[in-house]
Amino acid sequence: MNYKNPDSPPPAQVDREGLGRSRGGLSTKIHLLADTRCRPLARGTTAGQRHDSIAFEPLIQRLRIRRRGRGRPRTRPGRLLADKAYSNQAIRSYLRRRQIKATIPQKSDQQKARAAKGSAGGRPPAFDPEAYKQRNTTERAHNRLKAFRAVAMRTDKREFVYNGTVDVASIRIWLRHPSNQDP
């Protein structure tokens, strides 16, 4: 028996506004690139049920890091710290092509699959546990954004309005922690 709730919008319509079904109802994910001072550099939103890796490439392509002197902004970070959700071959090869050092832990099932292949499984990707300790800066940047009630609750119906709300919250974070104090 196919039961469909008449009050719920069709899936394409829900995804269009950055809303998606999850256990708690409709939700939105904020994908964020942050610097070491927990300031947002680039961000994007997707429906709540979408996987994190979907937003990876568009987010990296939006990244612009201002140089100290004159010149165009950098589009390539020195190092990228990410969690296990970003541990897949496509992302790792993308980072290798762009010559970005990646510190991403490998999922346990990926480790087991590589070990089961023996020497044909290849060597594990490089992982620096000391550098990975700094990954909490992204979590702290998310917490700073969520400190703004409008960002945390997503009361806006339209995605472009919500994106504007996140932008205003990001601007306020940057104004509280200006870049001229950077070492």
N, C-alpha and C positions, 0 to 999 in steps of 0.2 A: 504494500500500500504506500503510495507516494503522498505524504502530507506536506503541504506547503503553507506557510503562514501568509495570509493575504495582506497583512500589514507590513511585511518586510519587502523592501525594494529588491529588484533583480540584481544579481551579482555585479554586472557591468556598471550599473548605476551607482552602487555602493563604492566600488573601487575608484570610480571617476572622481569622487570627492575626497579621496584619501581615507575613507572609512572602510573597515572590514570587520567581519564577525570574529569574535573570540569567545572564550568562556564567560567573560564578564559583560558581553554585549558588544556594541560597536566600539572600535578603537582605532587609533592612528599611531604609527611608529615614527619617531623622529630619528633620522640617521644623521650622525654628527661627526665632523672632523674638528678636533680641538688642538690648540697649542699646549705647551707645557705649563702655561699659566691658567689653564682651564677656560680659555676664551674660545668661542665658536669661530671657526675659520670658514667652514662650508657646511651646509645642511640640506637635507631633503626629507620629504615625508612620503610615506606609503601607507597602504591599508594595513591594519594590525596583524592580519594573518600572513602577510607576505614575508618571505625569508629575507634576512639581512643582506645577503650577498647580491640581491637584485639591484640594490641601490649603490653598490660599491663603485663601479666605473663612472656613472654620472657624477657621483660625489667627488671623486678624484679629479675629474675633468673640470669641475667648478673651482677647484682649489687655486687660490692666488695668494702668495706670500710676499709681502712688500719687502724690498731690499733696503738695507741701511742707507746706501748712497743712491745714486741715480740709476736708472735702468728699468727695464720691464720687470714686473713681479715674477717671482719663481713659480713654476707650476709643478715642481717636483719636491716633495719633502725630503729631508735627509734620512729619516727613518719613519716607518709606519708600525705602530703597535696596534694589534687587533686581537679580538678574542677568537675562540674556536669556531664561531659561526662563519668566519671568513677563511677557514682552512680548507681550500679546495684547489685543484690543479689550475683552473682557469685564472683565479685571482693571483696565485703565486707566479704563474708565467707572465701575466700582465705586469706585475711588479718587477719581475726580472727584466722584461723588455724595456721598461722605463728606468731601469737601474736604481730602483728604490729598495733600500734595505728593509726587509720585513722581519718582524718578530711576532710570529703567530704560532701559538701552540698547536700541535697536531692532535686531532681527535683520536680517541683510543681505538675506534674501529679501523681507522686508517693505519695506525701503528700495527695492529694485528694483521691486517691484510698485507702490509709490506713485509712483515716478519714471516708470514706464511709462504711468501714467494721465495724466501731465502735470498741468495745473492742476486737473483733476478729482480728483486723488489727495489733495488737501488739503495742509496744512502738516505737517511732522513734529512729533511730540510734543516737548515741552520736555525738555531733557537738560542737566544741570549737571555737566560733567566734574570740577570741583573737589570737589563734594559726593560724587561717585561714588568718589573715592579712599578714602572712609571705609567702603566696603562690605566691606572685608576684616575688619571687626569681627565679621561673621556667621561668616566662615570661622574666625576665631580662637576664637569661641565654640564652634563645632563641634569644633575641636581640643581645647579644654578638656574638653568632654564625652567625647571619644574617649580622653582621657588615662586615664579610668577603664576598666580592662580589661573589666569586665562590660558596659559600654556598647558598647565597640568590637567585642567578639566576639559579642555576642548569644547567650549560652549558655542563656538562659531559653526554655523552650518556649512558654509562654503569653504573649500580648501584654500582658495587664494586669500581669503580673509584670515584664516588660521595661519597661513604662511606669513602674512603681514604681522600678526601678533607675535610669532616666533622671532621675526626680524627685529621688531621693537625691543623685545626682551634681550636679544643678542646685542643690540646697540647699547642698551643700558648696562649690560655686563662689561662691554668694552669701555664705556665711559667711567665705570667704577674702577677699572683696572687698565689704565692707558698703556700703550706700547712704549712710550718714551722712558719708562722705568725699566725696560728690559736690559739685561746685562749685555 
